[in-house]
Amino acid sequence: MRYAYYPGCSLEINAAAYDHSVREVADLLDIKLQEIDDWNCCGATEYFSQDELTACAVIARNLALVDPQIKQLVAPCAACYLNLKKTDRLMSDFPEMGVKINQCLAAGGLHYDPGRVVVRHMLDVIHDDIGERAVRDKVVRPLTGLRVAPYYGCQVVRPIKGCDSTEYPMMMDNLLKWLGAEVVDYPVKAHCCGGHMTQISEPQAFELIRRLLQSAQDYHADMILCMCPMCQLNMDGYQARVNGHFNTQFNLPILYFTQILGIAFGLDPKKLGFGKELVAAMPVLTAKLNGKLAAAAV
């Protein structure tokens, strides 16, 4: 099955482990990803706070660049996924806005008809298009004994209702169970991590992050699995500062769900981007999986 692929800016640098693991897992599952040629930044949240038309035009350019023969687009980053999906919806629901956006695109010789491309998240593709049987068939290293806390964040399940529950999503839970992992009942799995709040009010941001880490620890999770670069950055990159602020001792690895999927499939941890996280994951995985990863540890 062939999909257009929009990696986004984060996956080129700080979230490179996500991009590496997405490509490795996709290849194993025979998911054909065709990266959009000459794609540009989706603008994250900043563009929309300044000028909606400019923001939508910048995002719509990526949709217009999708190969006409491809009908679906995969965006692993939650912010990119939301922006692409939201822009397509705005153009469809508000035709006058769609006309203005296409006038902007025309300056670059482009045009986009809303609805031509279906925007999807990688989790959705693996869960619904590949399915349980095919995923289970690829497992060579069951994650038996590993307790994981799936963290969805807020941008994939809200504000635009998609393929999962907006309040208590279950797709990642299901996928991780197919791998043999023990999924903890993580009640804050769709709560906000604070996004860019660390740049506005550190005390507020640290409290939002603390709640997520505390809940995972209270439920005895070995690690938290994300589907968004910003969420992973906040919980991994700021974990030490949260500890300093609250006098806590969190030491939870924060990974991408595709990384742990690759581990279950027997892929090389180095190719999945292990070692890029700040709170090391390999010691936990090696201990929990009965030393099966010792030879491949990074």
Backbone torsions as a table, in degrees:
resi	resn	phi	psi	omega
1	MET	NA	135.1	-174.1
2	ARG	-110.5	135.1	179.4
3	TYR	-133.5	148.0	168.3
4	ALA	-71.9	149.3	-176.8
5	TYR	-126.2	124.5	177.2
6	TYR	-116.1	100.2	-177.5
7	PRO	-72.3	-38.3	-176.7
8	GLY	80.4	165.5	-171.5
9	CYS	-65.8	-42.4	-176.0
10	SER	-60.2	-37.1	-176.9
11	LEU	-72.0	-9.6	176.0
12	GLU	-86.7	-20.3	-174.2
13	ILE	-127.9	-91.4	-171.9
14	ASN	-69.5	-24.1	179.0
15	ALA	-109.0	32.7	-178.4
16	ALA	-59.6	-31.4	179.3
17	ALA	-61.8	-33.8	178.1
18	TYR	-65.9	-48.1	179.7
19	ASP	-61.3	-46.3	-179.4
20	HIS	-59.7	-46.6	-176.6
21	SER	-70.9	-34.3	176.4
22	VAL	-61.5	-47.0	-177.8
23	ARG	-66.5	-40.5	-179.8
24	GLU	-65.1	-46.1	-179.4
25	VAL	-67.6	-41.5	179.3
26	ALA	-60.4	-42.4	180.0
27	ASP	-62.0	-43.0	-179.2
28	LEU	-66.5	-35.0	-178.7
29	LEU	-88.8	5.4	179.4
30	ASP	61.7	37.9	172.8
31	ILE	-94.5	112.8	-176.2
32	LYS	-85.0	111.7	179.7
33	LEU	-104.1	121.1	177.8
34	GLN	-109.9	104.8	-177.4
35	GLU	-62.2	135.9	179.9
36	ILE	-65.1	127.3	-179.8
37	ASP	-71.7	128.8	176.1
38	ASP	64.5	32.8	177.9
39	TRP	-64.0	157.7	179.2
40	ASN	-125.6	168.9	-179.8
41	CYS	-57.3	143.2	178.8
42	CYS	-82.3	-8.2	177.9
43	GLY	88.6	-5.7	-178.1
44	ALA	50.0	-129.1	-179.6
45	THR	-102.4	-16.9	-172.3
46	GLU	-64.9	-42.8	-176.4
47	TYR	-60.3	-42.0	-177.7
48	PHE	-65.4	-28.8	179.6
49	SER	-76.4	-13.3	-178.8
50	GLN	-103.3	-50.1	-176.6
51	ASP	-158.0	112.5	-174.2
52	GLU	-64.2	-41.5	-178.4
53	LEU	-63.9	-45.2	178.2
54	THR	-61.1	-44.2	-179.8
55	ALA	-59.8	-48.0	-178.5
56	CYS	-65.3	-38.1	-179.8
57	ALA	-65.5	-41.4	178.9
58	VAL	-62.8	-42.2	-179.8
59	ILE	-71.7	-43.3	-177.9
60	ALA	-62.5	-26.3	177.4
61	ARG	-57.1	-39.6	179.3
62	ASN	-65.9	-38.9	177.7
63	LEU	-65.9	-38.2	-179.2
64	ALA	-68.5	-24.8	-178.0
65	LEU	-83.4	-8.2	179.6
66	VAL	-64.8	134.6	177.7
67	ASP	-50.2	126.4	-178.1
68	PRO	-56.6	-22.1	-179.3
69	GLN	-81.9	-9.7	-178.7
70	ILE	-107.2	130.8	-173.5
71	LYS	-104.3	-10.1	-177.5
72	GLN	-130.1	145.4	-177.5
73	LEU	-124.3	130.1	178.0
74	VAL	-102.2	127.9	176.8
75	ALA	-128.8	104.9	-177.8
76	PRO	-68.0	-32.6	-178.7
77	CYS	-73.3	131.5	-177.6
78	ALA	-62.3	-42.3	-179.5
79	ALA	-66.0	-43.2	178.2
80	CYS	-63.5	-45.0	178.4
81	TYR	-56.2	-48.7	-178.6
82	LEU	-64.3	-45.3	-178.1
83	ASN	-63.2	-43.6	179.5
84	LEU	-65.0	-44.5	-179.2
85	LYS	-67.1	-41.5	-178.8
86	LYS	-65.6	-41.2	179.9
87	THR	-65.2	-42.1	176.9
88	ASP	-60.8	-41.2	179.9
89	ARG	-67.7	-41.8	179.3
90	LEU	-61.7	-42.1	179.9
91	MET	-64.9	-32.3	-179.6
92	SER	-78.3	-43.9	-175.9
93	ASP	-78.6	-24.6	-178.3
94	PHE	-127.8	83.9	-175.6
95	PRO	-52.7	-35.9	179.6
96	GLU	-63.7	-37.6	177.1
97	MET	-66.8	-38.9	178.6
98	GLY	-61.3	-39.5	178.1
99	VAL	-62.9	-44.7	-179.5
100	LYS	-64.0	-40.6	179.5
101	ILE	-64.3	-42.2	179.4
102	ASN	-69.0	-27.6	173.8
103	GLN	-65.2	-38.6	176.2
104	CYS	-66.1	-43.8	-179.1
105	LEU	-64.6	-32.7	-178.4
106	ALA	-60.6	-26.8	178.5
107	ALA	-62.8	-24.0	177.6
108	GLY	-108.0	15.1	178.0
109	GLY	73.5	26.4	-176.9
110	LEU	-119.9	162.8	177.1
111	HIS	-154.0	144.2	177.5
112	TYR	-136.1	127.2	174.9
113	ASP	-95.3	117.0	-177.8
114	PRO	-54.9	137.2	-179.0
115	GLY	94.1	-11.2	-179.8
116	ARG	-65.2	-34.2	-179.1
117	VAL	-118.6	129.9	176.0
118	VAL	-93.1	118.9	-178.1
119	VAL	-88.1	128.9	-177.5
120	ARG	-135.8	157.9	175.6
121	HIS	-95.2	153.5	-178.1
122	MET	-60.1	-36.6	179.3
123	LEU	-60.8	-44.1	179.0
124	ASP	-60.0	-44.5	-178.6
125	VAL	-62.3	-47.5	-178.7
126	ILE	-66.3	-43.3	-177.1
127	HIS	-67.8	-46.5	-172.8
128	ASP	-94.2	-41.5	-176.2
129	ASP	-83.4	-40.4	179.5
130	ILE	-83.5	-51.5	172.1
131	GLY	87.1	168.1	-173.6
132	GLU	-60.8	-48.7	-174.7
133	ARG	-60.8	-45.8	-178.4
134	ALA	-66.2	-37.9	178.6
135	VAL	-66.1	-48.2	179.8
136	ARG	-59.5	-36.7	-179.3
137	ASP	-64.0	-24.9	-177.7
138	LYS	-89.2	-9.4	-177.1
139	VAL	-74.6	120.3	176.2
140	VAL	-117.0	-12.0	-179.9
141	ARG	-133.6	79.9	-177.5
142	PRO	-55.7	143.3	-176.9
143	LEU	-90.4	34.7	-179.6
144	THR	-58.9	128.9	178.6
145	GLY	93.6	-9.5	-179.9
146	LEU	-92.6	121.6	179.2
147	ARG	-96.4	118.5	-175.1
148	VAL	-121.1	145.2	176.6
149	ALA	-110.3	107.3	178.8
150	PRO	-74.7	130.2	179.5
151	TYR	-121.7	116.1	-176.4
152	TYR	-90.9	-28.0	-173.9
153	GLY	73.0	-164.3	-172.8
154	CYS	-114.3	-17.2	-170.8
155	GLN	-85.5	-23.4	179.1
156	VAL	-81.9	-38.7	-178.1
157	VAL	-92.8	-15.6	178.9
158	ARG	-144.2	153.3	4.9
159	PRO	-87.9	-11.3	-179.2
160	ILE	-91.9	115.4	-179.8
161	LYS	-66.2	126.4	-179.4
162	GLY	-116.4	-115.3	-172.0
163	CYS	-99.8	-0.3	-175.5
164	ASP	-136.7	169.8	178.9
165	SER	-64.8	139.0	180.0
166	THR	-76.0	-24.5	-176.8
167	GLU	-104.3	-35.5	-178.5
168	TYR	-140.5	72.6	-178.7
169	PRO	-64.8	154.4	-175.1
170	MET	-132.5	-4.7	-174.8
171	MET	-58.6	-46.4	-179.4
172	MET	-67.6	-37.6	176.0
173	ASP	-55.3	-49.5	-179.0
174	ASN	-59.7	-47.7	-177.7
175	LEU	-59.5	-43.7	-178.5
176	LEU	-67.6	-34.0	176.3
177	LYS	-66.6	-36.6	177.1
178	TRP	-61.0	-26.8	-179.7
179	LEU	-83.9	-8.0	179.7
180	GLY	97.9	0.2	-178.4
181	ALA	-76.1	158.7	174.4
182	GLU	-96.3	111.7	-176.8
183	VAL	-89.8	120.6	-178.4
184	VAL	-79.9	152.4	177.8
185	ASP	-78.3	93.5	-170.0
186	TYR	-102.0	91.8	-169.8
187	PRO	-65.0	-15.8	-178.6
188	VAL	-104.2	22.4	-171.6
189	LYS	-67.2	-16.1	177.1
190	ALA	-115.8	16.0	175.9
191	HIS	-81.0	161.3	-177.7
192	CYS	-79.1	141.6	177.1
193	CYS	-87.6	-6.9	-179.5
194	GLY	105.9	-16.1	179.6
195	GLY	53.7	-124.5	-179.5
196	HIS	-85.6	13.1	-177.9
197	MET	-59.3	-24.8	178.8
198	THR	-61.4	-23.1	-180.0
199	GLN	-90.7	-5.8	-176.3
200	ILE	-113.1	-49.8	-178.7
201	SER	-148.1	97.0	-177.3
202	GLU	-59.2	-42.6	179.4
203	PRO	-57.4	-42.9	178.9
204	GLN	-67.5	-41.9	-179.8
205	ALA	-63.9	-45.4	-178.9
206	PHE	-62.8	-35.0	178.7
207	GLU	-67.3	-40.1	177.9
208	LEU	-63.7	-41.9	179.1
209	ILE	-67.9	-41.6	-179.3
210	ARG	-58.4	-41.9	-178.9
211	ARG	-58.6	-40.9	-179.9
212	LEU	-67.4	-47.8	-179.8
213	LEU	-64.0	-41.5	-178.7
214	GLN	-63.5	-43.4	-180.0
215	SER	-62.9	-44.1	178.8
216	ALA	-62.6	-40.9	179.6
217	GLN	-67.6	-41.4	179.7
218	ASP	-60.6	-31.3	-179.9
219	TYR	-95.4	13.9	173.9
220	HIS	58.8	39.5	176.0
221	ALA	-75.7	144.7	176.7
222	ASP	-83.3	-25.2	-179.0
223	MET	-164.8	164.4	175.8
224	ILE	-112.5	136.3	179.9
225	LEU	-112.5	130.2	-174.8
226	CYS	-112.3	166.2	174.0
227	MET	-131.8	21.7	-177.8
228	CYS	-147.3	129.8	179.1
229	PRO	-60.4	-38.4	-179.6
230	MET	-66.8	-41.1	178.2
231	CYS	-62.3	-44.5	-179.9
232	GLN	-63.6	-41.5	180.0
233	LEU	-63.0	-45.3	-177.6
234	ASN	-63.5	-45.7	-176.1
235	MET	-78.1	-30.7	179.1
236	ASP	-87.7	-52.1	-175.0
237	GLY	-68.7	-30.3	-177.7
238	TYR	-104.8	6.3	-176.8
239	GLN	-61.3	-41.3	179.4
240	ALA	-65.3	-39.4	-179.4
241	ARG	-71.9	-33.1	174.5
242	VAL	-63.4	-42.1	177.0
243	ASN	-59.4	-43.2	179.6
244	GLY	-66.5	-36.8	-177.3
245	HIS	-71.8	-39.1	-175.0
246	PHE	-107.4	0.5	-177.0
247	ASN	59.6	42.1	177.9
248	THR	-103.1	175.7	-178.3
249	GLN	-133.5	45.2	177.7
250	PHE	-64.6	139.5	177.0
251	ASN	-147.5	56.0	-175.3
252	LEU	-101.1	123.1	173.5
253	PRO	-63.8	138.5	178.9
254	ILE	-118.9	110.7	-175.3
255	LEU	-120.5	172.4	172.5
256	TYR	-92.2	145.3	-176.4
257	PHE	-60.2	-29.0	179.8
258	THR	-71.1	-26.5	176.8
259	GLN	-66.8	-46.0	-179.1
260	ILE	-71.6	-29.3	174.6
261	LEU	-63.1	-43.4	178.7
262	GLY	-63.6	-36.5	177.2
263	ILE	-61.7	-45.6	179.6
264	ALA	-63.5	-29.9	179.3
265	PHE	-81.9	-3.4	178.4
266	GLY	83.9	16.5	-179.5
267	LEU	-77.2	157.7	-179.2
268	ASP	-66.2	122.3	180.0
269	PRO	-54.5	-34.5	180.0
270	LYS	-63.3	-39.5	-179.5
271	LYS	-72.5	-18.1	179.3
272	LEU	-91.1	0.0	177.3
273	GLY	87.7	13.0	177.6
274	PHE	-65.9	142.3	-177.2
275	GLY	104.9	-14.2	178.4
276	LYS	-85.2	-20.4	178.8
277	GLU	-73.0	153.2	-178.6
278	LEU	-80.1	-43.1	174.7
279	VAL	-89.1	108.2	-171.4
280	ALA	-57.7	133.8	-178.7
281	ALA	-98.1	-28.9	-173.5
282	MET	-61.1	-40.5	177.7
283	PRO	-58.8	-39.1	179.1
284	VAL	-67.4	-47.0	-179.2
285	LEU	-62.5	-43.2	-179.4
286	THR	-62.9	-41.9	179.8
287	ALA	-68.6	-43.5	-175.8
288	LYS	-74.2	-30.3	-177.9
289	LEU	-98.0	27.8	173.9
290	ASN	57.4	38.5	175.6
291	GLY	75.7	7.5	-176.6
292	LYS	-65.0	-20.3	-177.8
293	LEU	-99.5	0.0	-173.5
294	ALA	-54.6	-43.1	-176.8
295	ALA	-69.1	-23.9	-176.2
296	ALA	-105.0	5.4	-176.0
297	ALA	-59.5	141.7	-179.4
298	VAL	-96.0	NA	NA
